[in-house]
Amino acid sequence: MNVEELNGEDQNVGEANVVADANVADAVVENLSHIPISISIELSRTQLSLKELGALRNGDVLELNKRPNEQIDLLVSGKVIGRGELVDVDGELGVRICSLVR
């Protein structure tokens, strides 16, 4: 066997490994695709001093410095995966997806 034939065999083995790896990755993704993921909807954040936090009582209102029609963040595990806007769905709140991070 000459060097060119050996190089050709190495390349074929490498290509076979790539295909096998892709098949394994596809199988893993398929198996994981059924796992439920929690999505958090973040309207806004605000900061309070410890004194202000301790003074909170039932009925107090926290200002969020956000207009009702502004977009909100969609998070998975604390990472922003998209933006949305609040909508009314038969008298209940929903979120219309405006953009997703790809």
C-alpha positions as a printed NumPy array, in Angstrom:
array([[  0.   ,   0.   ,   0.   ],
       [  1.412,   3.398,  -0.901],
       [  1.125,   6.715,   0.969],
       [ -1.715,   7.971,  -1.242],
       [ -3.802,   4.873,  -0.523],
       [ -3.177,   5.258,   3.228],
       [ -4.212,   8.914,   3.137],
       [ -7.39 ,   7.973,   1.266],
       [ -8.244,   5.339,   3.88 ],
       [ -7.615,   7.803,   6.713],
       [ -9.95 ,  10.288,   5.056],
       [-12.683,   7.667,   4.64 ],
       [-12.362,   6.66 ,   8.302],
       [-12.531,  10.323,   9.322],
       [-15.656,  10.866,   7.213],
       [-17.269,   7.762,   8.726],
       [-16.534,   9.082,  12.227],
       [-18.103,  12.439,  11.371],
       [-21.26 ,  10.712,  10.084],
       [-21.389,   8.48 ,  13.184],
       [-20.901,  11.506,  15.459],
       [-23.697,  13.355,  13.646],
       [-26.022,  10.356,  14.06 ],
       [-25.24 ,  10.168,  17.787],
       [-25.799,  13.925,  18.16 ],
       [-29.148,  13.654,  16.345],
       [-30.194,  10.787,  18.648],
       [-29.215,  12.783,  21.743],
       [-31.149,  15.844,  20.556],
       [-34.18 ,  13.661,  19.775],
       [-34.067,  12.1  ,  23.254],
       [-33.644,  15.47 ,  24.972],
       [-36.289,  17.236,  22.888],
       [-39.061,  15.905,  25.152],
       [-37.612,  17.36 ,  28.374],
       [-39.767,  20.231,  29.673],
       [-37.991,  23.587,  29.92 ],
       [-39.218,  26.454,  32.098],
       [-39.405,  29.852,  30.417],
       [-39.433,  32.927,  32.642],
       [-41.095,  36.143,  31.533],
       [-39.343,  39.197,  32.94 ],
       [-41.35 ,  42.389,  32.904],
       [-38.768,  44.583,  34.597],
       [-36.307,  44.868,  37.468],
       [-36.033,  47.454,  40.17 ],
       [-33.655,  48.088,  43.053],
       [-34.557,  48.836,  46.647],
       [-32.415,  49.582,  49.625],
       [-32.571,  47.141,  52.507],
       [-34.521,  49.77 ,  54.447],
       [-37.085,  50.135,  51.615],
       [-37.399,  46.354,  51.352],
       [-38.041,  46.071,  55.08 ],
       [-40.693,  48.797,  54.885],
       [-42.795,  47.039,  52.205],
       [-46.357,  46.25 ,  53.23 ],
       [-49.379,  44.651,  51.585],
       [-50.869,  47.061,  49.064],
       [-47.615,  48.921,  48.339],
       [-46.836,  49.456,  44.66 ],
       [-43.391,  48.938,  43.153],
       [-42.719,  51.078,  40.1  ],
       [-41.173,  49.11 ,  37.251],
       [-40.179,  52.048,  35.014],
       [-41.661,  50.297,  31.999],
       [-44.531,  51.259,  29.741],
       [-47.319,  48.687,  29.249],
       [-46.556,  48.324,  25.511],
       [-42.766,  47.856,  25.876],
       [-41.227,  44.505,  24.995],
       [-40.353,  42.058,  27.762],
       [-37.583,  39.472,  28.051],
       [-38.059,  35.716,  27.719],
       [-35.471,  33.75 ,  29.709],
       [-34.363,  30.137,  30.076],
       [-31.974,  29.42 ,  32.941],
       [-31.444,  33.159,  33.405],
       [-30.369,  33.735,  29.786],
       [-32.41 ,  35.89 ,  27.42 ],
       [-33.69 ,  33.752,  24.553],
       [-36.084,  36.29 ,  23.061],
       [-38.346,  39.294,  23.419],
       [-42.115,  39.502,  23.472],
       [-45.066,  41.712,  24.221],
       [-47.966,  41.19 ,  26.59 ],
       [-51.301,  40.371,  24.981],
       [-54.808,  39.627,  26.223],
       [-55.919,  36.064,  25.435],
       [-59.578,  35.722,  26.365],
       [-59.121,  37.802,  29.52 ],
       [-55.793,  36.223,  30.525],
       [-52.254,  37.464,  29.95 ],
       [-50.151,  35.933,  27.205],
       [-46.907,  36.802,  25.461],
       [-46.588,  37.31 ,  21.712],
       [-43.073,  36.366,  20.57 ],
       [-41.432,  39.297,  18.789],
       [-37.913,  37.935,  18.36 ],
       [-35.865,  34.888,  19.324],
       [-32.12 ,  34.519,  19.742],
       [-30.799,  31.906,  17.315]])
